[in-house]
């Protein structure tokens, strides 16, 4: 509870800093905004680090394959990395680059998921009895 | 959350803006561009370090 209050206070202070720097008509406000986003992202990563072990334990207890769980976890990581990068591009005014980063992320996720999709198709074919 | 880096970068931005105004008032317009570029490079170096930290921590957390 205390942590999230501190976090929100820090974010609001960063917004004030960005507004302050924007008055000087320099291009630094973009950099300040991206720095604030990186700092906020680092805080979110430290929060997520606490969940990882618990989720893995829970998945093991309910009989979910560890390999499948690792795939899902990896996809979440790819999503976050691409989302952060695309947001930084968009913040700097490079919309086309942001679109390409998102496309690359989708392709990377498709590449990770493809073996699982093939496995699902195999199971389906087995059930159909061919 | 590391707010001190945000404020450090914001203060660099304000200082660079003030130096730019002083230099252009003093008639040294040729130095304004150099000061701006130096400020941006310093700030981007600080930012690149933090982005690297973010990406490596994400990579180690999600075992990519």
N, CA and C atoms of all chains as a GROMACS GRO file, in nm:
protein
  582
    1UNK      N    1   0.085  -0.121   0.000
    1UNK     CA    2   0.000   0.000   0.000
    1UNK      C    3   0.088   0.125   0.000
    2UNK      N    4   0.187   0.123   0.087
    2UNK     CA    5   0.276   0.240   0.095
    2UNK      C    6   0.353   0.258  -0.036
    3UNK      N    7   0.392   0.143  -0.094
    3UNK     CA    8   0.471   0.146  -0.217
    3UNK      C    9   0.396   0.210  -0.332
    4UNK      N   10   0.267   0.173  -0.346
    4UNK     CA   11   0.190   0.223  -0.461
    4UNK      C   12   0.163   0.373  -0.444
    5UNK      N   13   0.146   0.418  -0.319
    5UNK     CA   14   0.125   0.561  -0.296
    5UNK      C   15   0.252   0.638  -0.335
    6UNK      N   16   0.369   0.582  -0.295
    6UNK     CA   17   0.496   0.645  -0.331
    6UNK      C   18   0.512   0.649  -0.483
    7UNK      N   19   0.475   0.537  -0.548
    7UNK     CA   20   0.488   0.527  -0.694
    7UNK      C   21   0.404   0.634  -0.763
    8UNK      N   22   0.277   0.646  -0.720
    8UNK     CA   23   0.189   0.744  -0.784
    8UNK      C   24   0.239   0.885  -0.758
    9UNK      N   25   0.291   0.910  -0.638
    9UNK     CA   26   0.349   1.041  -0.609
    9UNK      C   27   0.467   1.070  -0.700
   10UNK      N   28   0.552   0.970  -0.721
   10UNK     CA   29   0.667   0.987  -0.809
   10UNK      C   30   0.625   1.016  -0.951
   11UNK      N   31   0.520   0.944  -0.998
   11UNK     CA   32   0.472   0.965  -1.136
   11UNK      C   33   0.416   1.107  -1.151
   12UNK      N   34   0.340   1.153  -1.051
   12UNK     CA   35   0.284   1.288  -1.060
   12UNK      C   36   0.395   1.392  -1.057
   13UNK      N   37   0.499   1.367  -0.974
   13UNK     CA   38   0.612   1.460  -0.969
   13UNK      C   39   0.683   1.463  -1.104
   14UNK      N   40   0.694   1.346  -1.170
   14UNK     CA   41   0.756   1.340  -1.303
   14UNK      C   42   0.674   1.419  -1.404
   15UNK      N   43   0.540   1.410  -1.394
   15UNK     CA   44   0.454   1.486  -1.485
   15UNK      C   45   0.477   1.636  -1.466
   16UNK      N   46   0.491   1.677  -1.339
   16UNK     CA   47   0.518   1.818  -1.312
   16UNK      C   48   0.653   1.859  -1.372
   17UNK      N   49   0.754   1.772  -1.359
   17UNK     CA   50   0.886   1.802  -1.416
   17UNK      C   51   0.876   1.818  -1.567
   18UNK      N   52   0.797   1.728  -1.633
   18UNK     CA   53   0.781   1.736  -1.779
   18UNK      C   54   0.715   1.868  -1.818
   19UNK      N   55   0.610   1.907  -1.743
   19UNK     CA   56   0.540   2.033  -1.774
   19UNK      C   57   0.635   2.151  -1.757
   20UNK      N   58   0.718   2.144  -1.650
   20UNK     CA   59   0.815   2.251  -1.623
   20UNK      C   60   0.916   2.264  -1.736
   21UNK      N   61   0.969   2.148  -1.781
   21UNK     CA   62   1.072   2.151  -1.886
   21UNK      C   63   1.010   2.193  -2.019
   22UNK      N   64   0.881   2.158  -2.040
   22UNK     CA   65   0.815   2.194  -2.166
   22UNK      C   66   0.808   2.346  -2.184
   23UNK      N   67   0.804   2.419  -2.072
   23UNK     CA   68   0.796   2.566  -2.081
   23UNK      C   69   0.921   2.625  -2.144
   24UNK      N   70   1.036   2.556  -2.127
   24UNK     CA   71   1.162   2.613  -2.178
   24UNK      C   72   1.178   2.588  -2.328
   25UNK      N   73   1.077   2.529  -2.391
   25UNK     CA   74   1.073   2.508  -2.536
   25UNK      C   75   1.194   2.431  -2.589
   26UNK      N   76   1.253   2.346  -2.503
   26UNK     CA   77   1.361   2.260  -2.552
   26UNK      C   78   1.301   2.122  -2.577
   27UNK      N   79   1.380   2.035  -2.641
   27UNK     CA   80   1.328   1.903  -2.674
   27UNK      C   81   1.350   1.804  -2.560
   28UNK      N   82   1.391   1.857  -2.443
   28UNK     CA   83   1.423   1.769  -2.331
   28UNK      C   84   1.300   1.705  -2.268
   29UNK      N   85   1.182   1.763  -2.291
   29UNK     CA   86   1.065   1.708  -2.221
   29UNK      C   87   1.035   1.565  -2.266
   30UNK      N   88   1.070   1.534  -2.395
   30UNK     CA   89   1.052   1.396  -2.441
   30UNK      C   90   1.141   1.301  -2.362
   31UNK      N   91   1.268   1.344  -2.343
   31UNK     CA   92   1.362   1.257  -2.272
   31UNK      C   93   1.320   1.240  -2.126
   32UNK      N   94   1.272   1.349  -2.066
   32UNK     CA   95   1.226   1.339  -1.926
   32UNK      C   96   1.108   1.244  -1.918
   33UNK      N   97   1.016   1.254  -2.014
   33UNK     CA   98   0.900   1.165  -2.014
   33UNK      C   99   0.940   1.020  -2.030
   34UNK      N  100   1.035   0.993  -2.121
   34UNK     CA  101   1.078   0.855  -2.142
   34UNK      C  102   1.150   0.803  -2.017
   35UNK      N  103   1.231   0.889  -1.952
   35UNK     CA  104   1.298   0.847  -1.830
   35UNK      C  105   1.197   0.811  -1.722
   36UNK      N  106   1.092   0.892  -1.711
   36UNK     CA  107   0.988   0.862  -1.612
   36UNK      C  108   0.923   0.727  -1.644
   37UNK      N  109   0.900   0.702  -1.775
   37UNK     CA  110   0.838   0.575  -1.814
   37UNK      C  111   0.931   0.458  -1.780
   38UNK      N  112   1.064   0.477  -1.802
   38UNK     CA  113   1.160   0.369  -1.772
   38UNK      C  114   1.162   0.342  -1.622
   39UNK      N  115   1.163   0.450  -1.541
   39UNK     CA  116   1.166   0.432  -1.396
   39UNK      C  117   1.040   0.361  -1.347
   40UNK      N  118   0.924   0.402  -1.405
   40UNK     CA  119   0.798   0.338  -1.367
   40UNK      C  120   0.798   0.191  -1.408
   41UNK      N  121   0.854   0.164  -1.528
   41UNK     CA  122   0.862   0.025  -1.575
   41UNK      C  123   0.950  -0.060  -1.485
   42UNK      N  124   1.062  -0.001  -1.439
   42UNK     CA  125   1.151  -0.076  -1.348
   42UNK      C  126   1.078  -0.110  -1.219
   43UNK      N  127   0.998  -0.016  -1.170
   43UNK     CA  128   0.921  -0.042  -1.047
   43UNK      C  129   0.822  -0.156  -1.072
   44UNK      N  130   0.755  -0.153  -1.190
   44UNK     CA  131   0.659  -0.260  -1.222
   44UNK      C  132   0.730  -0.395  -1.230
   45UNK      N  133   0.853  -0.395  -1.285
   45UNK     CA  134   0.927  -0.521  -1.296
   45UNK      C  135   0.959  -0.576  -1.157
   46UNK      N  136   0.996  -0.487  -1.063
   46UNK     CA  137   1.024  -0.536  -0.928
   46UNK      C  138   0.898  -0.593  -0.864
   47UNK      N  139   0.780  -0.534  -0.897
   47UNK     CA  140   0.654  -0.589  -0.845
   47UNK      C  141   0.627  -0.727  -0.905
   48UNK      N  142   0.654  -0.738  -1.038
   48UNK     CA  143   0.627  -0.864  -1.108
   48UNK      C  144   0.717  -0.976  -1.058
   49UNK      N  145   0.840  -0.940  -1.017
   49UNK     CA  146   0.936  -1.040  -0.973
   49UNK      C  147   0.881  -1.119  -0.855
   50UNK      N  148   0.795  -1.054  -0.773
   50UNK     CA  149   0.736  -1.123  -0.660
   50UNK      C  150   0.634  -1.227  -0.701
   51UNK      N  151   0.568  -1.206  -0.818
   51UNK     CA  152   0.461  -1.297  -0.860
   51UNK      C  153   0.514  -1.426  -0.923
   52UNK      N  154   0.630  -1.414  -0.992
   52UNK     CA  155   0.679  -1.523  -1.076
   52UNK      C  156   0.683  -1.658  -1.005
   53UNK      N  157   0.752  -1.662  -0.888
   53UNK     CA  158   0.768  -1.788  -0.815
   53UNK      C  159   0.635  -1.843  -0.771
   54UNK      N  160   0.547  -1.756  -0.719
   54UNK     CA  161   0.416  -1.800  -0.670
   54UNK      C  162   0.333  -1.862  -0.782
   55UNK      N  163   0.333  -1.794  -0.898
   55UNK     CA  164   0.256  -1.845  -1.012
   55UNK      C  165   0.307  -1.981  -1.056
   56UNK      N  166   0.442  -1.993  -1.058
   56UNK     CA  167   0.503  -2.120  -1.101
   56UNK      C  168   0.463  -2.233  -1.006
   57UNK      N  169   0.469  -2.203  -0.875
   57UNK     CA  170   0.430  -2.303  -0.775
   57UNK      C  171   0.285  -2.346  -0.794
   58UNK      N  172   0.197  -2.243  -0.814
   58UNK     CA  173   0.055  -2.272  -0.830
   58UNK      C  174   0.032  -2.358  -0.954
   59UNK      N  175   0.102  -2.325  -1.063
   59UNK     CA  176   0.085  -2.402  -1.187
   59UNK      C  177   0.129  -2.546  -1.165
   60UNK      N  178   0.240  -2.566  -1.091
   60UNK     CA  179   0.287  -2.702  -1.063
   60UNK      C  180   0.188  -2.778  -0.979
   61UNK      N  181   0.125  -2.709  -0.882
   61UNK     CA  182   0.031  -2.776  -0.792
   61UNK      C  183  -0.095  -2.820  -0.866
   62UNK      N  184  -0.138  -2.740  -0.966
   62UNK     CA  185  -0.260  -2.776  -1.039
   62UNK      C  186  -0.232  -2.862  -1.161
   63UNK      N  187  -0.111  -2.911  -1.170
   63UNK     CA  188  -0.081  -3.008  -1.275
   63UNK      C  189  -0.061  -2.949  -1.412
   64UNK      N  190  -0.029  -2.819  -1.422
   64UNK     CA  191  -0.002  -2.760  -1.552
   64UNK      C  192   0.143  -2.789  -1.588
   65UNK      N  193   0.165  -2.828  -1.714
   65UNK     CA  194   0.299  -2.862  -1.759
   65UNK      C  195   0.392  -2.741  -1.743
   66UNK      N  196   0.508  -2.764  -1.682
   66UNK     CA  197   0.602  -2.656  -1.659
   66UNK      C  198   0.650  -2.591  -1.787
   67UNK      N  199   0.659  -2.673  -1.892
   67UNK     CA  200   0.704  -2.622  -2.022
   67UNK      C  201   0.604  -2.523  -2.081
   68UNK      N  202   0.475  -2.559  -2.072
   68UNK     CA  203   0.369  -2.471  -2.122
   68UNK      C  204   0.368  -2.341  -2.045
   69UNK      N  205   0.386  -2.352  -1.913
   69UNK     CA  206   0.384  -2.233  -1.828
   69UNK      C  207   0.500  -2.142  -1.865
   70UNK      N  208   0.618  -2.203  -1.890
   70UNK     CA  209   0.735  -2.123  -1.928
   70UNK      C  210   0.708  -2.048  -2.059
   71UNK      N  211   0.636  -2.114  -2.153
   71UNK     CA  212   0.603  -2.049  -2.280
   71UNK      C  213   0.515  -1.926  -2.257
   72UNK      N  214   0.413  -1.943  -2.173
   72UNK     CA  215   0.322  -1.831  -2.145
   72UNK      C  216   0.399  -1.716  -2.081
   73UNK      N  217   0.488  -1.752  -1.987
   73UNK     CA  218   0.566  -1.652  -1.917
   73UNK      C  219   0.656  -1.575  -2.014
   74UNK      N  220   0.716  -1.652  -2.108
   74UNK     CA  221   0.804  -1.591  -2.207
   74UNK      C  222   0.726  -1.495  -2.296
   75UNK      N  223   0.603  -1.534  -2.332
   75UNK     CA  224   0.521  -1.448  -2.418
   75UNK      C  225   0.486  -1.317  -2.345
   76UNK      N  226   0.458  -1.328  -2.214
   76UNK     CA  227   0.431  -1.206  -2.138
   76UNK      C  228   0.552  -1.113  -2.143
   77UNK      N  229   0.672  -1.172  -2.129
   77UNK     CA  230   0.795  -1.093  -2.134
   77UNK      C  231   0.812  -1.024  -2.268
   78UNK      N  232   0.789  -1.098  -2.378
   78UNK     CA  233   0.802  -1.039  -2.513
   78UNK      C  234   0.703  -0.925  -2.529
   79UNK      N  235   0.578  -0.946  -2.482
   79UNK     CA  236   0.475  -0.841  -2.490
   79UNK      C  237   0.521  -0.715  -2.418
   80UNK      N  238   0.575  -0.732  -2.297
   80UNK     CA  239   0.614  -0.616  -2.218
   80UNK      C  240   0.728  -0.540  -2.284
   81UNK      N  241   0.831  -0.615  -2.331
   81UNK     CA  242   0.947  -0.550  -2.394
   81UNK      C  243   0.903  -0.472  -2.517
   82UNK      N  244   0.820  -0.536  -2.602
   82UNK     CA  245   0.777  -0.469  -2.725
   82UNK      C  246   0.688  -0.350  -2.694
   83UNK      N  247   0.602  -0.365  -2.593
   83UNK     CA  248   0.512  -0.257  -2.556
   83UNK      C  249   0.589  -0.135  -2.508
   84UNK      N  250   0.689  -0.161  -2.420
   84UNK     CA  251   0.772  -0.051  -2.369
   84UNK      C  252   0.843   0.018  -2.486
   85UNK      N  253   0.906  -0.063  -2.574
   85UNK     CA  254   0.984  -0.004  -2.684
   85UNK      C  255   0.894   0.075  -2.778
   86UNK      N  256   0.777   0.018  -2.810
   86UNK     CA  257   0.686   0.087  -2.902
   86UNK      C  258   0.637   0.218  -2.841
   87UNK      N  259   0.613   0.215  -2.709
   87UNK     CA  260   0.569   0.338  -2.643
   87UNK      C  261   0.678   0.444  -2.645
   88UNK      N  262   0.804   0.403  -2.628
   88UNK     CA  263   0.914   0.501  -2.632
   88UNK      C  264   0.924   0.561  -2.772
   89UNK      N  265   0.908   0.475  -2.875
   89UNK     CA  266   0.911   0.526  -3.013
   89UNK      C  267   0.800   0.627  -3.035
   90UNK      N  268   0.678   0.591  -2.988
   90UNK     CA  269   0.563   0.678  -3.010
   90UNK      C  270   0.580   0.811  -2.937
   91UNK      N  271   0.638   0.803  -2.815
   91UNK     CA  272   0.663   0.923  -2.736
   91UNK      C  273   0.759   1.017  -2.807
   92UNK      N  274   0.856   0.958  -2.880
   92UNK     CA  275   0.953   1.040  -2.952
   92UNK      C  276   0.898   1.086  -3.087
   93UNK      N  277   0.774   1.050  -3.120
   93UNK     CA  278   0.712   1.095  -3.243
   93UNK      C  279   0.739   1.005  -3.362
   94UNK      N  280   0.788   0.881  -3.336
   94UNK     CA  281   0.819   0.789  -3.447
   94UNK      C  282   0.712   0.680  -3.453
   95UNK      N  283   0.597   0.715  -3.511
   95UNK     CA  284   0.485   0.621  -3.511
   95UNK      C  285   0.510   0.500  -3.599
   96UNK      N  286   0.577   0.523  -3.714
   96UNK     CA  287   0.601   0.412  -3.807
   96UNK      C  288   0.691   0.308  -3.742
   97UNK      N  289   0.794   0.357  -3.671
   97UNK     CA  290   0.887   0.265  -3.603
   97UNK      C  291   0.814   0.186  -3.494
   98UNK      N  292   0.724   0.256  -3.422
   98UNK     CA  293   0.648   0.188  -3.317
   98UNK      C  294   0.563   0.075  -3.376
   99UNK      N  295   0.503   0.103  -3.492
   99UNK     CA  296   0.423  -0.002  -3.558
   99UNK      C  297   0.507  -0.122  -3.595
  100UNK      N  298   0.629  -0.094  -3.643
  100UNK     CA  299   0.716  -0.206  -3.680
  100UNK      C  300   0.760  -0.286  -3.558
  101UNK      N  301   0.787  -0.216  -3.445
  101UNK     CA  302   0.826  -0.287  -3.322
  101UNK      C  303   0.712  -0.379  -3.279
  102UNK      N  304   0.588  -0.327  -3.288
  102UNK     CA  305   0.474  -0.410  -3.248
  102UNK      C  306   0.458  -0.530  -3.340
  103UNK      N  307   0.480  -0.507  -3.471
  103UNK     CA  308   0.472  -0.619  -3.565
  103UNK      C  309   0.577  -0.725  -3.534
  104UNK      N  310   0.700  -0.679  -3.504
  104UNK     CA  311   0.807  -0.774  -3.470
  104UNK      C  312   0.772  -0.854  -3.346
  105UNK      N  313   0.709  -0.785  -3.247
  105UNK     CA  314   0.666  -0.854  -3.125
  105UNK      C  315   0.562  -0.961  -3.156
  106UNK      N  316   0.465  -0.927  -3.244
  106UNK     CA  317   0.362  -1.025  -3.279
  106UNK      C  318   0.424  -1.146  -3.348
  107UNK      N  319   0.520  -1.118  -3.437
  107UNK     CA  320   0.585  -1.229  -3.508
  107UNK      C  321   0.665  -1.317  -3.411
  108UNK      N  322   0.734  -1.251  -3.315
  108UNK     CA  323   0.812  -1.328  -3.216
  108UNK      C  324   0.720  -1.417  -3.134
  109UNK      N  325   0.602  -1.362  -3.096
  109UNK     CA  326   0.506  -1.441  -3.017
  109UNK      C  327   0.454  -1.556  -3.102
  110UNK      N  328   0.427  -1.528  -3.231
  110UNK     CA  329   0.380  -1.636  -3.319
  110UNK      C  330   0.485  -1.746  -3.329
  111UNK      N  331   0.613  -1.707  -3.337
  111UNK     CA  332   0.719  -1.807  -3.346
  111UNK      C  333   0.727  -1.892  -3.219
  112UNK      N  334   0.702  -1.828  -3.103
  112UNK     CA  335   0.707  -1.905  -2.977
  112UNK      C  336   0.586  -1.998  -2.968
  113UNK      N  337   0.469  -1.950  -3.016
  113UNK     CA  338   0.345  -2.026  -2.999
  113UNK      C  339   0.329  -2.138  -3.100
  114UNK      N  340   0.398  -2.128  -3.213
  114UNK     CA  341   0.376  -2.222  -3.322
  114UNK      C  342   0.391  -2.370  -3.281
  115UNK      N  343   0.498  -2.408  -3.206
  115UNK     CA  344   0.508  -2.548  -3.164
  115UNK      C  345   0.386  -2.595  -3.084
  116UNK      N  346   0.334  -2.506  -2.996
  116UNK     CA  347   0.215  -2.543  -2.918
  116UNK      C  348   0.095  -2.562  -3.008
  117UNK      N  349   0.080  -2.476  -3.111
  117UNK     CA  350  -0.033  -2.487  -3.203
  117UNK      C  351  -0.025  -2.618  -3.280
  118UNK      N  352   0.098  -2.655  -3.321
  118UNK     CA  353   0.116  -2.781  -3.393
  118UNK      C  354   0.078  -2.899  -3.304
  119UNK      N  355   0.119  -2.888  -3.174
  119UNK     CA  356   0.086  -2.994  -3.078
  119UNK      C  357  -0.066  -3.010  -3.065
  120UNK      N  358  -0.135  -2.893  -3.058
  120UNK     CA  359  -0.280  -2.894  -3.046
  120UNK      C  360  -0.343  -2.961  -3.168
  121UNK      N  361  -0.290  -2.929  -3.286
  121UNK     CA  362  -0.342  -2.991  -3.409
  121UNK      C  363  -0.322  -3.142  -3.404
  122UNK      N  364  -0.204  -3.186  -3.355
  122UNK     CA  365  -0.176  -3.330  -3.346
  122UNK      C  366  -0.276  -3.398  -3.255
  123UNK      N  367  -0.302  -3.335  -3.139
  123UNK     CA  368  -0.398  -3.392  -3.044
  123UNK      C  369  -0.536  -3.401  -3.110
  124UNK      N  370  -0.575  -3.296  -3.184
  124UNK     CA  371  -0.704  -3.296  -3.250
  124UNK      C  372  -0.714  -3.410  -3.350
  125UNK      N  373  -0.608  -3.427  -3.427
  125UNK     CA  374  -0.607  -3.533  -3.527
  125UNK      C  375  -0.617  -3.670  -3.459
  126UNK      N  376  -0.548  -3.685  -3.345
  126UNK     CA  377  -0.553  -3.812  -3.272
  126UNK      C  378  -0.695  -3.840  -3.223
  127UNK      N  379  -0.760  -3.734  -3.170
  127UNK     CA  380  -0.896  -3.749  -3.118
  127UNK      C  381  -0.990  -3.788  -3.231
  128UNK      N  382  -0.972  -3.729  -3.347
  128UNK     CA  383  -1.057  -3.762  -3.461
  128UNK      C  384  -1.029  -3.902  -3.512
  129UNK      N  385  -0.915  -3.959  -3.471
  129UNK     CA  386  -0.885  -4.098  -3.502
  129UNK      C  387  -0.839  -4.122  -3.644
  130UNK      N  388  -0.757  -4.031  -3.696
  130UNK     CA  389  -0.705  -4.056  -3.831
  130UNK      C  390  -0.561  -4.101  -3.825
  131UNK      N  391   1.055   0.391  -0.684
  131UNK     CA  392   1.077   0.454  -0.815
  131UNK      C  393   1.187   0.559  -0.804
  132UNK      N  394   1.273   0.559  -0.907
  132UNK     CA  395   1.390   0.648  -0.901
  132UNK      C  396   1.356   0.785  -0.957
  133UNK      N  397   1.300   0.870  -0.872
  133UNK     CA  398   1.260   1.002  -0.920
  133UNK      C  399   1.380   1.095  -0.936
  134UNK      N  400   1.493   1.063  -0.864
  134UNK     CA  401   1.606   1.157  -0.870
  134UNK      C  402   1.664   1.169  -1.011
  135UNK      N  403   1.661   1.057  -1.088
  135UNK     CA  404   1.712   1.062  -1.226
  135UNK      C  405   1.623   1.151  -1.313
  136UNK      N  406   1.491   1.140  -1.292
  136UNK     CA  407   1.397   1.222  -1.370
  136UNK      C  408   1.425   1.370  -1.345
  137UNK      N  409   1.442   1.404  -1.217
  137UNK     CA  410   1.465   1.545  -1.184
  137UNK      C  411   1.602   1.591  -1.232
  138UNK      N  412   1.700   1.498  -1.229
  138UNK     CA  413   1.834   1.533  -1.279
  138UNK      C  414   1.824   1.572  -1.427
  139UNK      N  415   1.751   1.489  -1.505
  139UNK     CA  416   1.740   1.516  -1.648
  139UNK      C  417   1.660   1.644  -1.673
  140UNK      N  418   1.554   1.663  -1.592
  140UNK     CA  419   1.475   1.786  -1.608
  140UNK      C  420   1.561   1.908  -1.579
  141UNK      N  421   1.647   1.898  -1.473
  141UNK     CA  422   1.730   2.014  -1.440
  141UNK      C  423   1.834   2.039  -1.548
  142UNK      N  424   1.889   1.931  -1.608
  142UNK     CA  425   1.982   1.950  -1.720
  142UNK      C  426   1.912   2.024  -1.834
  143UNK      N  427   1.788   1.986  -1.861
  143UNK     CA  428   1.711   2.052  -1.967
  143UNK      C  429   1.692   2.200  -1.941
  144UNK      N  430   1.657   2.234  -1.815
  144UNK     CA  431   1.634   2.375  -1.781
  144UNK      C  432   1.765   2.453  -1.790
  145UNK      N  433   1.875   2.393  -1.738
  145UNK     CA  434   2.005   2.462  -1.741
  145UNK      C  435   2.047   2.486  -1.885
  146UNK      N  436   2.029   2.385  -1.972
  146UNK     CA  437   2.066   2.402  -2.113
  146UNK      C  438   1.983   2.512  -2.177
  147UNK      N  439   1.854   2.517  -2.143
  147UNK     CA  440   1.768   2.622  -2.200
  147UNK      C  441   1.816   2.760  -2.157
  148UNK      N  442   1.855   2.773  -2.027
  148UNK     CA  443   1.904   2.903  -1.976
  148UNK      C  444   2.034   2.942  -2.045
  149UNK      N  445   2.128   2.842  -2.058
  149UNK     CA  446   2.256   2.870  -2.124
  149UNK      C  447   2.232   2.914  -2.268
  150UNK      N  448   2.134   2.849  -2.335
  150UNK     CA  449   2.102   2.886  -2.473
  150UNK      C  450   2.056   3.030  -2.482
  151UNK      N  451   1.968   3.069  -2.388
  151UNK     CA  452   1.917   3.207  -2.391
  151UNK      C  453   2.032   3.306  -2.369
  152UNK      N  454   2.120   3.273  -2.269
  152UNK     CA  455   2.232   3.363  -2.240
  152UNK      C  456   2.324   3.376  -2.361
  153UNK      N  457   2.355   3.261  -2.423
  153UNK     CA  458   2.448   3.262  -2.536
  153UNK      C  459   2.390   3.340  -2.654
  154UNK      N  460   2.259   3.321  -2.679
  154UNK     CA  461   2.202   3.391  -2.795
  154UNK      C  462   2.190   3.541  -2.767
  155UNK      N  463   2.169   3.578  -2.638
  155UNK     CA  464   2.165   3.722  -2.604
  155UNK      C  465   2.304   3.782  -2.618
  156UNK      N  466   2.409   3.701  -2.587
  156UNK     CA  467   2.547   3.751  -2.595
  156UNK      C  468   2.599   3.749  -2.738
  157UNK      N  469   2.513   3.707  -2.832
  157UNK     CA  470   2.552   3.710  -2.973
  157UNK      C  471   2.638   3.594  -3.016
  158UNK      N  472   2.641   3.485  -2.936
  158UNK     CA  473   2.721   3.367  -2.973
  158UNK      C  474   2.628   3.255  -3.019
  159UNK      N  475   2.561   3.279  -3.127
  159UNK     CA  476   2.462   3.181  -3.175
  159UNK      C  477   2.528   3.053  -3.222
  160UNK      N  478   2.658   3.058  -3.258
  160UNK     CA  479   2.723   2.938  -3.309
  160UNK      C  480   2.744   2.834  -3.198
  161UNK      N  481   2.748   2.880  -3.070
  161UNK     CA  482   2.769   2.786  -2.960
  161UNK      C  483   2.638   2.723  -2.910
  162UNK      N  484   2.525   2.785  -2.946
  162UNK     CA  485   2.396   2.738  -2.894
  162UNK      C  486   2.371   2.593  -2.935
  163UNK      N  487   2.398   2.566  -3.064
  163UNK     CA  488   2.373   2.430  -3.115
  163UNK      C  489   2.462   2.328  -3.044
  164UNK      N  490   2.590   2.366  -3.022
  164UNK     CA  491   2.683   2.274  -2.957
  164UNK      C  492   2.638   2.241  -2.815
  165UNK      N  493   2.595   2.346  -2.740
  165UNK     CA  494   2.550   2.325  -2.602
  165UNK      C  495   2.428   2.233  -2.600
  166UNK      N  496   2.335   2.257  -2.694
  166UNK     CA  497   2.214   2.174  -2.698
  166UNK      C  498   2.249   2.029  -2.726
  167UNK      N  499   2.340   2.008  -2.826
  167UNK     CA  500   2.375   1.870  -2.861
  167UNK      C  501   2.446   1.802  -2.744
  168UNK      N  502   2.536   1.878  -2.676
  168UNK     CA  503   2.606   1.819  -2.561
  168UNK      C  504   2.507   1.779  -2.451
  169UNK      N  505   2.410   1.866  -2.424
  169UNK     CA  506   2.309   1.835  -2.323
  169UNK      C  507   2.230   1.711  -2.359
  170UNK      N  508   2.188   1.704  -2.485
  170UNK     CA  509   2.107   1.588  -2.528
  170UNK      C  510   2.189   1.460  -2.517
  171UNK      N  511   2.319   1.467  -2.556
  171UNK     CA  512   2.403   1.346  -2.550
  171UNK      C  513   2.420   1.300  -2.406
  172UNK      N  514   2.446   1.394  -2.313
  172UNK     CA  515   2.464   1.358  -2.171
  172UNK      C  516   2.337   1.290  -2.119
  173UNK      N  517   2.223   1.352  -2.150
  173UNK     CA  518   2.096   1.301  -2.099
  173UNK      C  519   2.063   1.164  -2.160
  174UNK      N  520   2.091   1.149  -2.291
  174UNK     CA  521   2.062   1.020  -2.355
  174UNK      C  522   2.152   0.911  -2.302
  175UNK      N  523   2.277   0.946  -2.263
  175UNK     CA  524   2.367   0.846  -2.204
  175UNK      C  525   2.311   0.794  -2.073
  176UNK      N  526   2.258   0.888  -1.990
  176UNK     CA  527   2.195   0.846  -1.864
  176UNK      C  528   2.075   0.756  -1.891
  177UNK      N  529   1.996   0.797  -1.993
  177UNK     CA  530   1.871   0.724  -2.023
  177UNK      C  531   1.901   0.585  -2.077
  178UNK      N  532   2.006   0.575  -2.162
  178UNK     CA  533   2.038   0.445  -2.223
  178UNK      C  534   2.074   0.342  -2.116
  179UNK      N  535   2.146   0.390  -2.012
  179UNK     CA  536   2.183   0.300  -1.902
  179UNK      C  537   2.059   0.242  -1.834
  180UNK      N  538   1.960   0.331  -1.811
  180UNK     CA  539   1.838   0.287  -1.742
  180UNK      C  540   1.757   0.192  -1.831
  181UNK      N  541   1.752   0.223  -1.963
  181UNK     CA  542   1.676   0.136  -2.055
  181UNK      C  543   1.740  -0.002  -2.057
  182UNK      N  544   1.875  -0.005  -2.053
  182UNK     CA  545   1.946  -0.133  -2.050
  182UNK      C  546   1.910  -0.211  -1.924
  183UNK      N  547   1.905  -0.139  -1.810
  183UNK     CA  548   1.866  -0.206  -1.684
  183UNK      C  549   1.726  -0.265  -1.694
  184UNK      N  550   1.633  -0.185  -1.752
  184UNK     CA  551   1.494  -0.232  -1.765
  184UNK      C  552   1.487  -0.357  -1.851
  185UNK      N  553   1.555  -0.353  -1.968
  185UNK     CA  554   1.545  -0.466  -2.060
  185UNK      C  555   1.612  -0.591  -2.002
  186UNK      N  556   1.730  -0.574  -1.937
  186UNK     CA  557   1.798  -0.692  -1.882
  186UNK      C  558   1.718  -0.752  -1.766
  187UNK      N  559   1.654  -0.664  -1.684
  187UNK     CA  560   1.576  -0.720  -1.574
  187UNK      C  561   1.453  -0.793  -1.626
  188UNK      N  562   1.391  -0.740  -1.734
  188UNK     CA  563   1.277  -0.810  -1.794
  188UNK      C  564   1.324  -0.945  -1.850
  189UNK      N  565   1.444  -0.941  -1.914
  189UNK     CA  566   1.494  -1.064  -1.977
  189UNK      C  567   1.522  -1.171  -1.872
  190UNK      N  568   1.580  -1.129  -1.758
  190UNK     CA  569   1.612  -1.228  -1.656
  190UNK      C  570   1.486  -1.274  -1.584
  191UNK      N  571   1.387  -1.184  -1.569
  191UNK     CA  572   1.264  -1.221  -1.497
  191UNK      C  573   1.182  -1.322  -1.577
  192UNK      N  574   1.168  -1.298  -1.709
  192UNK     CA  575   1.084  -1.386  -1.789
  192UNK      C  576   1.164  -1.494  -1.861
  193UNK      N  577   1.294  -1.502  -1.831
  193UNK     CA  578   1.382  -1.608  -1.885
  193UNK      C  579   1.370  -1.618  -2.037
  194UNK      N  580   1.384  -1.501  -2.104
  194UNK     CA  581   1.373  -1.500  -2.250
  194UNK      C  582   1.505  -1.536  -2.315
   0.00000   0.00000   0.00000
